[in-house]
Amino acid sequence: MCIFFFVDEVTRDFIPNIQDPETRKARLIPWVPADLTSVDYFQKEPDVSFFQVSYINLTEREREREREREREREGRTESEEIEREKERYIFVTN
């Protein structure tokens, strides 16, 4: 027969990486009841420029990927591609 003496309470933090008090309260609702009726639940949407910048970055990445594919098809190195871009830039600016 084995007798155990429980001295310390064993607990578990169900959301160990959340430090913000409001977020912790919301995430702990399944285990700890909380009154969050005073919290504004409307989502704040970002400005339109946020989406435009994301789109621009996406299209720029797509252009870069297309350049890489074209370079691979033609067997050019990156330094040759840089020279080609310089020539293209000089041609456009003149």
ABEGO torsion letter per residue (X at the ends): XBBBBBABBBBBBABAABABAAAAAAAAAAABBBBAAABBABBBBBBAAAAAAAAAAAAAAAAAAAAAAAAAAAGBBAAAAAAAAAAAAAAAAX
